[in-house]
Amino acid sequence: MSESQKGAALVTGAGQGIGRAIALQLASDGFDVAINDIANSSEKAEAVASEVRALGRKAVVVLADVTAAEQVAEAFQNAYDQLGNLSVVVANAGIARVDSLIDLSSDAWDRMFEINVRGVFLTYQAAARQFIKQGTGGKIIGAASQVAHRAAGGFAAYSSSKFAVRGLTQAAAQEWAAHGITVNAYAPGVVDTALWDTAKEIQKALVASIPVGRLQTPQDVGNTVSFLASSKSDYMTGQTIISDGGMVFA
């Protein structure tokens, strides 16, 4: 695909934070954007869609719970019906929490994997099916984390879920390359978003371990996804790209 023929992108969990930054960056890059989030975040999703339109691109809101296969399939169909062929899908939706491993409940563990792994799996699968149906190929981009390369104490469930995303990304890249589909993931560090609202002290303490000396912004993540969504990454697949200010080297 040439840079002048962007097509449309679908971003999950795009109502706020990192997802919002990714959606706006892709719009700035020339993509029309399908904004996905859950029904409870519909107002936030509509606000992001308005911001995308203000950048001169088309935008639609496709509400869906990424853990529900039928809802994910419907969101993709709605995006295609309103925007045409999809070129990029970003499986961004996810959750994080801080727990000591010994006190972590099985329900909390299951919920982490339900959203961070099942949600990414269903989004990857729906994206691949859409690209194959279109006959166009495309780019699938998933949300991992620096802890997909080096696990962190207090983040056992989160780290494990992101290791799973990294493995899923590698497997999908191998299976779908023949269809012209690349699959990569982005691995942020300590991003200054609402996910840290219940762990601000830990967030502040982690700043000292960041070589560049500051927290990561959602726009920093958007910049990485911008590269992965562009033709400049055409020869890259199966990779989980760390962009964390130098906390982890791979």
Buried (B, 14 or more C-beta within 10 A) or exposed (E): BEEEEBBBBBBBBBBBBBBBBBBBBBBBBBBBBBBBBBEEBBEBBBBBBEBBBEBEBBBBBBBBBBBBBEBBBBBBEBBBEBBEBBBBBBBBBBBBBBBEEEEBEEEEBEBBBBBBBBBBBBBBBBBBEBBBEBEBBBBBBBBBBBBBBBBBEBBBBBBBBBBBBBBBBBEBBEEBBEEBBBBBBBBBBBBBBEBBEEBEEBBEEBEEEBEEEEBBBBBBBBBBBBBBBBEEBEEBBBBBBBBBBEBBEE
